[in-house]
Amino acid sequence: MARTAERIVVVGGGIAGLSAALLLAQAGREVTLCEAQAQVGGKARRLLSPAGPIDAGPTVFTLRPVFEELFAAAGAALDDHVQLTPAEVLARHAWPDGSRLDLFADPARSEAAVAAFAGPAAAAQLRAFTARARRLFLAFEGPVLRSSRPTALGVAAAVARDAARILPAMAPLSTLADLTTRSFSDPRLAQLFARYATYVGGSPYLSPAILALIWSVEAAGVWSVDGGMAALARAIADLAAARGATIRLGTPVREISVAGGRVVDVTLTDGHAIPADAVVFNGDPAALAEGLLGRAAQRAAPPLRRDQRSLSAWVWTFADRPAGFALDHHTVFFGADYRAEFHDLFVARRPPRDPTLYVFAQDRPPGCLAPRDPERLMMIMNAPADGDSRPPGREEIETCQTRVFERLARMGLILTPPDPATALTTPADFARLFPGTGGAIYGAAPHGTMATFRRPMTRTRIPGLYLAGGGAHPGPGVAMACLSGRLAAAAIMTDRVST
């Protein structure tokens, strides 16, 4: 009997790969998703602790409409599959001088908090910065974030339609740190809003000012996901399976094969080959460039030099009874010298001596009055992506952990340092988990005005091979990964129709 459906193999079960698999299965394609690990989710991992599973990856859920659109395209409703709770407090922030600031989902509350924190003029500055960020997001969402291949000319055309408003908002010759320093007279606020460069793995002193639009995304709403981001990944996987996709866990891929100038199959590590009319690669493009999926697929992505890599991280996941500081769901502890921190990360390439620390209190979601005892915590410290060349030794790990926990204690948060052998993931661990990256969590760093156009795009040089995930366009983050998977699915369906 003649085959009636195109065969699509998705390599990798992160949010992007799952999103592509769902949409392609919904469209009637014969979809097989191969995931090397025993669970879907990719970087949206969960690790075990004495208090239960702990989120060990992305924690901030934003751009809810992106996922509502995904589920709607599959004939389902997001709320029927994932339980989301809106956050009143977007994040709590603390500085070494003892000052603290909460930002809220309600703009009026944020402005009032900023006025109390830094004076009435600072509230007006926040209002102006928020309006700038919103203009940027609205201007670039279509021609960049939702386009499978944005170009400088296309972006210029979009800007030209409202150049008098958009060009000044872009501050095209400025870094994000330049922009926030001009936008806020209080250096703590400049530091806070410059931090959004780290959401995509960059330094605010090297990243373009246009990244201010990330504040608009967060200001539009943050939700907590019941069960964590892993629950979101499982929900997409379950729906994809219900629509006919085959989800194969514990199934690592050895090679993507090319014949006659296009993709023909995917070979597993056990030697079994799965025929494919198209392949969606939901891994870091650097793995292709290094030949980790075979020589034939090597030219599908450009190599990523060490100095082009985005940030990695040291991540602690553990259970404890925190004391002395009232944590919120998301709490950021800033260091005293932000410029020195990023010099350490991107120039000296060492763990920062005075790091910014992010603490995720998983058991304190919105409306939670009594977190479990002990409660589940994750803490992140940014680090250089040198996990393939400079794995930290035991002494370095112990020294760094002692410095980090002592720093938190000076800022009022008392925690019991866990056993790093079971609680700590270093850049070397990320390099093993995500081959080809050196531990970089966000693909290429977003440095320079042309960073967006240098990122690997959805379509590759090899017909039938498509990219999806945080290392490809439109970039890192849970919502961006979903958009990436949607772009890959749309490209496959468009290209096959064209053929």
C-alpha positions in Angstrom: 0.0 0.0 0.0 1.3 3.4 -0.9 2.4 5.6 1.9 0.2 8.7 2.3 1.9 10.8 5.0 5.3 12.4 5.1 7.6 11.0 7.7 9.0 13.5 10.1 11.6 12.7 12.7 12.2 15.1 15.6 15.5 14.7 17.3 15.2 16.0 20.9 12.2 16.4 23.1 12.7 19.9 24.5 9.8 22.4 24.3 10.7 23.3 20.7 10.8 19.7 19.5 7.6 18.8 21.3 5.8 21.9 19.8 6.9 21.0 16.3 5.9 17.3 16.8 2.5 18.4 18.1 1.7 20.7 15.1 3.1 18.2 12.5 1.1 15.3 14.0 -2.0 17.5 14.1 -1.4 18.2 10.4 -1.5 14.5 9.6 2.3 13.9 9.3 3.8 10.6 10.5 5.9 11.9 13.4 8.5 10.1 15.5 10.2 12.1 18.3 13.5 10.6 19.6 14.7 11.8 23.0 17.9 10.5 24.5 16.9 11.1 28.1 14.2 9.2 30.1 12.0 12.2 30.2 10.9 15.0 27.8 11.7 18.6 28.5 15.3 19.2 27.5 16.6 22.0 29.6 13.3 22.0 31.5 14.7 19.3 33.8 13.5 18.0 37.2 15.9 16.5 39.7 15.2 14.5 42.8 15.6 15.8 46.4 14.5 14.7 49.8 11.6 17.1 49.5 10.5 15.8 46.1 11.4 16.7 42.4 13.0 20.2 41.9 12.9 22.3 38.8 16.5 22.5 37.5 15.9 24.6 34.4 13.8 27.5 33.2 11.4 28.8 35.9 9.8 32.0 34.4 6.7 31.4 32.3 5.8 34.4 30.2 4.1 35.1 26.9 1.1 32.9 27.7 -0.6 33.6 24.4 2.2 31.8 22.6 1.2 28.6 24.3 -2.5 29.3 24.0 -2.0 29.5 20.3 0.0 26.2 20.2 -2.7 24.3 22.0 -5.5 25.9 20.0 -3.8 24.9 16.8 -4.0 21.3 18.0 -7.7 21.7 18.8 -7.2 22.0 22.6 -7.2 24.6 25.3 -4.0 25.3 27.4 -6.0 25.6 30.6 -7.4 22.1 30.2 -3.9 20.6 30.2 -1.7 22.9 32.3 -2.6 24.7 35.6 -1.2 28.2 35.6 -1.4 30.8 38.4 -0.6 34.5 37.8 2.0 36.0 39.9 1.3 39.3 41.8 5.1 39.7 42.5 7.2 39.4 39.3 10.4 39.1 41.3 12.0 40.3 44.6 15.3 42.0 44.4 18.0 42.6 47.1 21.3 44.5 47.2 24.3 44.3 49.5 23.4 47.7 51.1 20.3 46.1 52.5 17.8 47.7 50.1 15.0 45.6 48.6 12.5 46.1 45.8 9.6 44.0 44.6 8.2 44.5 41.0 4.6 43.7 40.5 2.3 42.5 37.7 0.2 45.7 38.4 2.2 48.6 36.9 0.8 51.0 39.4 2.1 48.9 42.3 5.5 48.7 40.6 5.7 52.5 40.1 4.7 53.0 43.8 7.3 50.6 45.0 10.0 52.2 42.8 9.0 55.7 44.1 9.3 54.5 47.7 12.6 52.8 46.8 14.3 55.6 44.8 12.0 58.6 44.8 9.2 60.0 42.6 11.4 60.7 39.7 12.4 57.0 39.5 8.7 56.1 39.1 8.5 58.4 36.1 11.7 56.8 34.7 10.2 53.4 35.1 7.0 54.5 33.3 9.1 55.8 30.4 11.3 52.7 30.2 8.3 50.4 30.2 6.7 52.4 27.3 10.0 52.1 25.4 10.2 48.4 26.0 6.6 47.9 24.9 7.2 49.9 21.6 10.2 47.7 20.9 8.4 44.5 21.5 5.4 45.4 19.3 7.7 46.6 16.5 9.8 43.5 16.4 7.5 40.6 17.5 6.3 40.1 13.9 9.3 40.8 11.7 11.8 39.1 14.1 10.3 36.7 16.7 7.6 35.2 14.5 9.6 35.2 11.2 11.5 32.0 10.2 14.3 34.1 8.6 14.4 37.7 9.7 16.7 40.0 7.7 18.2 43.3 8.3 16.3 44.7 5.4 13.0 43.3 6.7 13.6 44.8 10.1 14.6 48.2 8.5 11.3 48.1 6.5 9.4 47.5 9.7 11.2 50.3 11.5 10.7 52.7 8.6 6.9 52.6 9.0 7.2 54.3 12.4 10.9 55.4 12.4 10.3 58.6 14.5 9.2 56.4 17.4 11.1 53.2 16.9 14.6 54.3 16.1 15.0 56.4 19.3 13.6 53.5 21.3 16.1 51.1 19.8 19.1 53.3 20.8 21.0 51.4 18.0 24.5 52.5 19.0 24.0 51.7 22.7 24.4 48.6 24.8 21.7 47.6 27.2 23.8 48.8 30.1 24.3 52.2 28.4 20.5 52.5 27.9 19.6 51.6 31.5 22.2 53.9 32.9 20.7 56.8 30.9 17.2 55.7 31.7 17.5 55.5 35.5 19.3 57.9 37.8 19.5 55.3 40.6 22.3 52.8 39.7 20.4 50.0 41.4 17.5 50.3 39.0 20.0 50.6 36.1 21.5 47.3 37.3 18.2 45.6 37.7 16.9 46.4 34.2 20.3 45.6 32.6 20.0 42.1 34.0 17.6 41.2 31.2 20.6 40.5 29.0 21.3 37.5 31.1 17.9 36.0 30.2 19.4 35.3 26.8 22.9 34.5 28.0 24.6 37.8 27.4 26.4 40.6 29.2 24.5 43.9 29.4 27.8 45.7 28.5 28.0 43.8 25.2 24.4 43.2 24.3 22.4 45.7 22.2 19.9 48.1 23.9 17.0 46.5 22.0 17.0 43.7 24.6 15.1 46.2 26.8 12.1 44.6 25.1 12.5 41.6 27.4 11.2 43.8 30.3 8.0 44.2 28.3 7.6 40.5 28.1 7.9 40.1 31.9 5.8 43.1 32.7 3.0 41.6 30.6 2.7 38.8 33.1 4.5 35.9 34.9 2.8 32.7 35.8 3.8 29.7 37.9 3.2 26.3 36.4 1.8 23.6 38.7 4.3 20.9 38.5 7.0 23.2 37.0 8.1 23.5 33.4 8.5 19.8 33.2 4.7 19.5 33.6 4.3 21.9 30.6 6.6 19.7 28.5 4.7 16.5 29.5 1.4 18.2 28.6 2.7 19.0 25.1 4.1 15.5 24.7 0.8 13.9 25.8 -1.2 16.0 23.4 1.3 15.2 20.6 0.9 11.5 21.3 -2.9 11.9 21.3 -2.6 13.4 17.9 -0.7 10.5 16.6 3.0 11.3 17.2 5.3 8.5 18.5 7.4 9.7 21.5 10.4 7.5 22.0 12.3 8.1 25.3 15.8 6.8 26.1 16.4 6.8 22.3 19.7 8.7 21.5 20.4 9.5 17.8 23.8 8.8 16.3 23.5 10.3 12.9 21.4 12.3 10.5 21.9 10.9 7.1 21.9 12.8 3.8 21.7 11.3 0.3 21.0 12.9 -3.0 21.5 16.3 -1.4 18.7 16.0 1.2 17.9 14.2 4.5 16.9 10.6 4.1 16.9 9.0 7.6 18.0 9.2 11.2 20.2 6.4 12.7 19.9 5.6 16.4 22.9 4.5 18.5 21.6 0.9 18.4 22.1 1.0 14.6 18.4 1.2 13.7 17.5 3.7 10.9 14.3 5.6 10.8 13.4 6.9 7.3 12.6 10.6 7.2 11.3 13.0 4.6 12.3 15.8 7.0 14.1 16.1 10.3 13.7 18.7 13.0 16.9 18.9 15.1 16.0 20.2 18.6 19.5 20.2 20.0 22.1 23.0 20.0 23.2 23.7 16.4 26.8 23.6 17.6 26.4 19.8 17.9 25.8 19.6 14.2 28.7 21.9 13.4 31.0 19.7 15.4 30.0 16.6 13.5 28.3 14.9 16.5 25.4 13.9 14.3 27.5 12.7 11.4 29.7 14.4 8.8 26.9 14.8 6.3 24.9 17.1 8.7 27.9 19.1 9.7 27.4 21.9 7.2 23.8 22.5 8.5 25.0 25.0 11.1 28.0 27.3 11.6 30.6 26.4 14.2 30.4 28.3 17.5 33.7 29.6 18.8 34.4 29.6 22.5 34.3 33.4 22.7 30.9 33.4 21.0 29.2 31.2 23.6 26.5 32.5 25.8 26.6 32.1 29.6 26.6 28.8 31.4 25.8 28.4 35.1 26.4 26.8 38.4 23.0 25.5 39.6 22.2 24.2 43.0 19.1 22.1 43.6 18.4 21.1 47.2 15.9 21.1 50.1 16.4 23.3 53.1 14.7 25.5 55.7 15.7 29.0 54.7 15.8 31.6 57.5 16.4 35.4 57.9 15.1 36.6 54.5 11.6 36.4 53.2 12.0 34.7 49.8 9.4 35.1 47.1 8.9 32.7 44.2 11.7 34.5 42.3 14.3 36.4 44.3 17.5 38.1 42.9 20.5 39.0 45.1 22.7 41.5 43.3 26.4 41.9 43.7 27.9 45.3 44.4 29.9 45.7 41.1 28.0 44.6 38.0 30.7 45.6 35.5 33.3 43.6 37.4 30.9 40.6 37.4 30.6 40.5 33.7 34.4 41.2 33.2 34.9 38.0 35.2 32.4 36.1 33.1 33.3 37.1 29.5 36.9 38.5 29.7 38.6 36.7 32.6 36.4 33.7 32.0 36.1 32.7 35.6 33.3 32.3 38.1 32.4 35.8 39.3 34.0 36.9 42.6 30.9 39.0 43.5 28.1 37.2 41.7 24.4 38.0 41.2 22.5 35.0 42.6 19.0 33.9 41.6 17.0 31.8 44.1 13.8 30.0 42.9 11.6 29.0 45.9 9.5 26.4 44.1 7.1 25.9 47.0 6.3 29.6 47.3 4.1 30.1 44.2 1.4 32.8 44.1 -1.1 32.3 47.0 1.1 29.8 48.8 1.1 30.7 52.5 2.8 27.7 54.0 5.6 26.2 51.9 6.5 22.6 52.7 9.1 21.8 55.3 11.8 21.5 54.1 11.1 23.4 50.9 12.6 22.9 47.5 15.1 25.5 46.3 17.1 26.1 43.1 19.9 28.7 43.0 21.7 29.9 39.9 25.1 31.7 39.5 26.1 32.7 36.0 29.4 31.2 34.8 31.6 31.0 31.6 30.7 28.3 29.1 34.1 26.5 29.4 32.8 23.2 30.7 34.5 21.3 27.9 37.9 22.8 28.6 37.9 23.9 32.3 35.9 21.5 34.5 36.1 22.8 38.1 38.1 20.7 40.5 36.9 19.7 44.0 38.8 22.6 45.7 37.3 25.2 43.3 33.8 23.8 43.9 34.2 24.0 47.6 35.7 27.5 47.6 33.0 28.8 45.3 30.2 27.2 47.2 31.5 28.6 50.5 31.8 32.1 49.0 28.2 32.0 47.6 26.5 30.8 50.8 28.5 33.2 52.9 27.5 36.0 50.6 23.8 35.1 50.9 24.2 35.0 54.7 25.6 38.6 54.7 22.5 39.6 52.8 20.2 38.0 55.3 19.4 34.6 53.8 20.6 31.7 55.9 20.9 28.4 54.1 22.6 25.1 54.9 25.2 24.4 52.1 24.2 21.1 50.4 26.6 18.3 49.3 27.8 19.6 45.9 28.2 16.0 44.7 24.4 15.6 44.6 23.1 19.2 44.5 25.3 21.0 42.1 25.3 21.1 38.3 28.4 22.9 36.8 29.2 24.0 33.2 31.1 20.7 32.8 27.8 18.9 33.6 25.9 21.0 31.1 28.6 20.3 28.5 27.9 16.6 29.0 24.1 17.0 29.0 24.1 19.2 25.9 26.9 18.1 23.6 28.7 20.6 21.5 27.8 23.6 23.7 30.7 23.6 26.2 28.0 24.2 28.7 26.5 27.3 27.1 22.8 27.3 28.0 21.5 29.8 25.5 23.4 29.1 22.3 25.4 32.0 21.0 25.8 35.1 23.1 23.5 38.0 22.0 26.4 40.4 21.6 26.6 43.1 18.9 23.9 44.7 16.8 23.8 41.9 14.3 23.5 39.1 16.8 19.9 38.3 15.8 20.9 37.7 12.2 23.9 35.5 13.1 21.8 33.0 15.0 21.1 29.8 13.0 17.7 30.0 11.3 14.9 27.5 11.0 15.9 26.2 7.5 19.4 24.9 7.0 21.6 24.5 3.9 20.5 20.8 3.8 17.0 20.4 2.3 14.8 18.6 4.7 16.8 19.5 7.9 15.3 22.1 10.1 16.5 23.7 13.4 14.4 24.3 16.5 15.4 25.2 20.1 17.0 27.9 22.2 20.2 27.7 20.2 18.4 28.6 17.0 16.2 31.5 16.0 14.3 33.2 17.6 16.5 32.4 20.7 16.4 31.1 24.2 13.5 31.0 26.7 10.5 28.7 27.0 8.2 30.8 24.9 10.9 31.4 22.3 11.5 27.7 22.1 7.8 27.1 21.5 7.9 29.7 18.7 11.0 28.0 17.3 9.2 24.7 17.1 6.2 26.3 15.5 8.4 28.0 12.9 10.0 24.6 12.1 6.6 22.9 11.6 5.3 25.7 9.4 8.5 25.7 7.3 8.2 21.9 6.7 4.6 22.2 5.7 5.3 25.2 3.4 8.3 23.6 1.8 6.6 20.3 1.1 3.6 22.1 -0.4 6.1 24.1 -2.5 7.9 21.0 -3.6 
